[in-house]
């Protein structure tokens, strides 16, 4: 594992690399507006994917590196992502753009522009909690590249049944919330929820080539 500071238009970002020995893909993942790269799904993917030939780059947006507690506007998040992209692409393998929550939105909005080969959206915030009329489906549907959405079954930002039909794959993590936590009474353990995520991404990235 290695870390690197990268200057961007939005400030300094940080990339933490979990490199595969012979990488065929790079999976670049950013965090949401309410947390950092310590999120359980991001850490699990960083631990599992490299043995399957996928290097994982966990990206901390400039606002997190600067120690701020509130995420900036979408356009600033997009600027930060654009700024780190050359460093993500530098190793050579094709790059899958991804993230959780707000990071997933950034990945969808910028995928075609940056030349991402695919998008991984973890906990895509389809709408604000309790506000289904404020849909962000256009961002997801407009990604323009193969897209995998992994969504908690009880995510208040959009349950799987709320997602529109489209050219993407959706995997449900039963009983999971926006952070993929499951209640004690659920018939799935926390480790099982994480395994659903990692197994789905391993299979999906294998199909990408």
N, C-alpha and C positions, 0 to 999 in steps of 0.2 A: 504494500500500500504506500503510495506517494501522494503528496499534496503540492499544488502549484497555484500561486496567485496570478490571476490574469486581469489586466486592465481592460475596462470597457467604458463605453460612453456613459454608463450609469454608475461607474465607480469600480472598485476592485472586487472581482468575484474569486471564488476558490474552487478548484477542481480536485477532488480526491479520487485517485485512480486505484481500481482493483483489477489488475491486469491479468489477462489470460496468457499462457505461454505462447500459444500460436493462435492469435485472435483472428476469427473470420468476420466478426462484427464488433462494433462498439455500441453499447447501450448507455446513452447519456440521460441521466435522471436528475430532475430538480425537485425541490420540496414545495410544500404548500404555503399559504399565507399565515398559517398558525403554528408552524414548526419548521424544523430543519432536516438535515439529512440523517438525523438519528431515528427517523420514523421507521417503525418495524418492517414495513414492506420494502423500503429502500435498502435497509441493512441486510435483510434476508436475500434480496436479489444480488447484492454485492458479494455475499458470501457464496452463493450457489452458482451463479452464471459463469464465472471464470473457468471452472472445470469443464464446462461445456463449450469452450472456445469463444466465449463472449466477454470482452473486457467491459467493466462497468465503471463509468465516470459519474460520481456524485457531485453535483454542482450546487454550490451555495451562492445564491444571488447576492449582489452587492449590498442590499439593505441588511441582510443577515450578517455578512462579513463586517459591516460597519457597526453592528450591535444594536440596530434599530428594532423596535418591537412591532411596527406596523408596516405592512407591505405597501409599496407605492402603486401608482396607477398601472393598468395593463400595458400601456405603451412603454413605460419604463422597464417593466419586467421583460418585455420583448427585446428592448435595447440591450439589456444585460445578457440575454440568451444569444442574441446575434454576436455580441462581443466575444463570447467564449467559444463560439462555433469553430473558428479556425483551429484552435487548440484541440478541440474534440476530434476534428477531422485529420489532424496532422499525423497521427500514427499510421494512417493509410486505409484500414478496413472501412467499409460502409458504416454509416452512423444511423442508429435508430434513435429518434428523438422522443423523450418521454418525461414523465414526472407525475407527481401526485397532486390532486386538487388543482390549485392555481397553476402549478407547474405543468399539469396536463393541458390546461387551456393554452398556455404559452406554446407548448409543443405542437398543438393542433394549428394554431394561428400562423406559425412560422415554418411548418414542415416543407411545403413546396418551395418556398423562397430560398431556404437554406440547403435544399437538396437532400433532406432526410429520406432514407429508403423506407421507413415505416414509422409509426407512432405507437407508443405504449402509454395509455391513459389509465392511471390508477386513481380510483375514486373521483371520476370526472364530475365536477359540480354542475350538473345539468341546470340547476336553478337554485336560488337562495332558499334556505329552509322555509317551508310554508308559503312559497311564492312561485308556484309552477308556471304562472303566466309570464314570469321573467326568464324564459328559456334561453339557454346558451347552445341549443342543439346546432345552430348554424355553424358554430366554431368546430364542433366535432364532425359534422357532415362535410365541412369544407376542407378537411385535412388534406385530401387528395392523394393519399398514399395508404397502403395497407395499415389498418389500425386495430389494435386490441384494447378493449375496455375491460378492466377488472373492477367490479362494483359490489359493494356490500349490499346484502339483501334488505337491510333496514337503514340504508343511507338517507338521512334527511335532505341531502342535497340532490337526491334523485335515486329512487329505487329502480332496479332493472326493468320492471314492467312499465315504467314511465318513459323509457328511451324510445325514440322513433325508429322506424325501420330505416335501414341505410346500409351502405357498403362497408361494414365493419363487423368485427367479432366481439361478442360480449360474454364474459364469464362472470357468473354470480358466485360470491362467497356467502353462503347461507348464514343468516342471522347477524352478519357483520355490520358495524356502523361505518361512518366515514373514515375512521382510522383503522378499520378492519378488526376492531375489538368485538368479541362475542360475549353475550351474557352468560353467567354461570349456569343458568337453566337450559342453555342451548344444547342440542345433541352433537355439538362439535367443540373440540378443545381449541384454545388459542393457537397451539402449534399446528393443529389441523387446518385452521384458517390460513395460516401462513403457507403451509404446504400446498394448498389449492392455488395460491398465487404463484409460487415458484414453479410448480409443475406446469401450470398453464403457460408461463412465460418461456420456460425451457422448450416446451413443445412448439410454441409459436415461433421462437427465434430459430429453431432447427428447420422449420419449414421455409423460413426466409432465405436460407442458403448458408 
